[in-house]
Amino acid sequence: MADNDVLNRVIKVTARVLSIEPDTIKAADNFIFDLGAESVQSVELVASFEEEFDIDMDEDAALAVDTVEGAAEFIAKYVK
């Protein structure tokens, strides 16, 4: 389970990039199927996560993550 702070920040960034309300986003949501992210938005999400957390992620590995909680867990590895 991802750190709550990391998860909340992932939700905040996701809401901003996808122009949806943060309180409608659940940890188990799939970026594409549940939240409607298109491929260009997926790349924008990765860039926004890097900016939010001041990290550099492997883009291919980051793009393979498909859920909000998965993104939080992936990012948590970089911020430790």
Secondary structure, 3 states (H helix, E strand, C coil): CCCHHHHHHHHHHHHHHHCCCHHHCCCCCECCCCCCCCHHHHHHHHHHHHHHHCCCCCHHHHHHCCEHHHHHHHHHHHHC
